Amino acid sequence: MWYQQTLIISPHRRGFHLVTEEITGQLNHLSEIQTGLLHLLLQHTSASLTLNENCDPSVGVDMENHFLRQVPEDAPYRHDYEGADDMPAHIKSSVLGASLLIPIGQGQLLLGTWQGIWLGEHRNRGGERRIIATLHGE
């Protein structure tokens, strides 16, 4: 069976946000998959998806601080049509990635005990984000 749908992630302030429940809560057919895969594609070039620890919210703060130091907004970027945070957001998205592939078992995501899905919002005002979710399985 194949299922595909567009998920809408509510607007978040700049930073890293645990969105596992927001994603799984929108997956219409997850409970029907006994063995399978979930592919998530974030349809934006200024945000990212990543797996990381889901227990301590300071992980998101530390991730944001790391990327602010590594990809500064005041560097001499040529691409600045949408503001100073635009090109740094594209770089962060490319480094972290815009897709995830997660196994499914018994209608559940088979994430590790401390793993969660994080949205990296790299723009000051990114707005709502769209994710194409493709479920495949038996």
C-alpha positions as CSV (number, residue, x, y, z in Angstrom):
1,M,0.0,0.0,0.0
2,W,1.1,3.5,-0.8
3,Y,-0.3,6.6,0.8
4,Q,0.7,10.2,0.3
5,Q,-0.5,13.4,1.9
6,T,0.6,16.9,2.6
7,L,1.2,17.8,6.2
8,I,1.0,21.4,7.4
9,I,3.3,22.4,10.2
10,S,2.2,25.4,12.1
11,P,4.4,28.5,12.0
12,H,7.3,28.4,14.5
13,R,9.7,31.1,15.6
14,R,13.3,30.7,14.4
15,G,15.1,27.8,16.1
16,F,14.6,24.0,16.4
17,H,11.3,22.6,17.3
18,L,10.2,19.1,18.2
19,V,7.4,18.2,15.8
20,T,7.1,14.4,16.1
21,E,3.5,14.6,17.5
22,E,2.4,17.3,15.1
23,I,3.5,15.0,12.2
24,T,2.2,11.7,13.5
25,G,-1.1,13.3,14.5
26,Q,-1.7,14.2,10.8
27,L,-0.8,10.8,9.3
28,N,-4.1,9.3,8.2
29,H,-2.9,5.8,7.5
30,L,0.0,5.2,9.9
31,S,-2.0,2.8,12.1
32,E,-2.7,0.6,9.1
33,I,1.0,-0.1,8.3
34,Q,2.4,-3.2,10.1
35,T,5.8,-3.1,8.3
36,G,6.8,-0.2,6.2
37,L,8.5,3.2,5.7
38,L,7.6,6.8,6.1
39,H,9.4,9.3,3.9
40,L,9.1,13.0,4.8
41,L,10.0,15.8,2.3
42,L,10.0,19.3,3.6
43,Q,9.1,21.5,0.6
44,H,11.1,24.5,1.7
45,T,14.7,25.7,1.2
46,S,15.0,27.7,4.3
47,A,14.1,25.1,6.9
48,S,15.2,21.5,7.7
49,L,14.2,18.2,9.2
50,T,16.5,16.2,11.5
51,L,16.4,13.5,14.1
52,N,17.7,14.3,17.6
53,E,17.1,13.8,21.3
54,N,13.5,14.3,22.2
55,C,13.8,14.5,26.0
56,D,15.6,17.8,26.8
57,P,14.4,21.0,25.1
58,S,17.9,22.5,25.6
59,V,19.0,20.4,22.6
60,G,17.0,22.7,20.3
61,V,18.6,25.8,21.9
62,D,22.1,24.3,21.6
63,M,21.5,23.4,17.9
64,E,20.3,26.9,17.1
65,N,23.3,28.5,18.9
66,H,25.7,26.2,17.0
67,F,24.3,27.1,13.6
68,L,24.2,30.8,14.4
69,R,27.9,30.6,15.1
70,Q,28.7,28.4,12.1
71,V,26.6,30.2,9.5
72,P,26.5,33.9,10.5
73,E,24.1,36.3,9.0
74,D,26.6,39.1,8.6
75,A,28.8,37.2,6.1
76,P,29.1,38.8,2.7
77,Y,26.5,36.6,0.9
78,R,25.5,37.6,-2.7
79,H,22.0,36.0,-2.3
80,D,20.1,38.4,0.0
81,Y,16.9,39.2,-1.9
82,E,14.7,38.2,1.0
83,G,16.8,39.6,3.8
84,A,19.9,38.9,5.8
85,D,18.5,35.5,7.1
86,D,17.8,34.1,3.6
87,M,21.1,32.7,2.4
88,P,22.1,31.5,5.9
89,A,18.8,29.6,6.0
90,H,19.5,28.0,2.7
91,I,23.0,26.8,3.9
92,K,21.5,25.4,7.1
93,S,18.8,23.6,5.1
94,S,21.4,22.0,2.8
95,V,23.7,21.0,5.7
96,L,20.9,19.4,7.8
97,G,18.7,18.2,4.9
98,A,15.0,18.4,4.0
99,S,14.0,14.8,4.2
100,L,13.9,11.8,6.5
101,L,13.2,8.1,6.0
102,I,11.8,6.4,9.1
103,P,10.8,2.7,9.5
104,I,7.3,1.8,10.7
105,G,6.3,-1.2,12.7
106,Q,2.9,-2.1,14.1
107,G,1.5,1.3,13.1
108,Q,4.3,3.2,15.0
109,L,7.4,5.1,13.9
110,L,10.4,3.0,14.9
111,L,12.4,5.8,16.4
112,G,15.0,5.2,19.1
113,T,13.9,5.7,22.7
114,W,15.2,9.3,22.8
115,Q,14.7,10.3,19.1
116,G,12.3,12.8,17.9
117,I,11.7,14.7,14.6
118,W,12.9,18.3,14.8
119,L,12.0,21.1,12.4
120,G,14.8,23.6,12.0
121,E,13.2,26.9,11.3
122,H,16.0,29.0,9.9
123,R,14.1,32.2,8.9
124,N,12.9,34.9,11.3
125,R,9.4,34.6,9.8
126,G,9.2,31.3,8.0
127,G,5.5,30.8,8.2
128,E,3.7,27.5,8.0
129,R,5.7,24.6,6.5
130,R,4.5,21.9,4.1
131,I,5.8,18.3,4.3
132,I,4.9,15.6,1.7
133,A,4.5,12.4,3.7
134,T,4.7,9.1,1.8
135,L,3.8,5.9,3.6
136,H,4.6,2.6,2.1
137,G,4.0,-0.8,3.7
138,E,1.9,-3.8,4.4
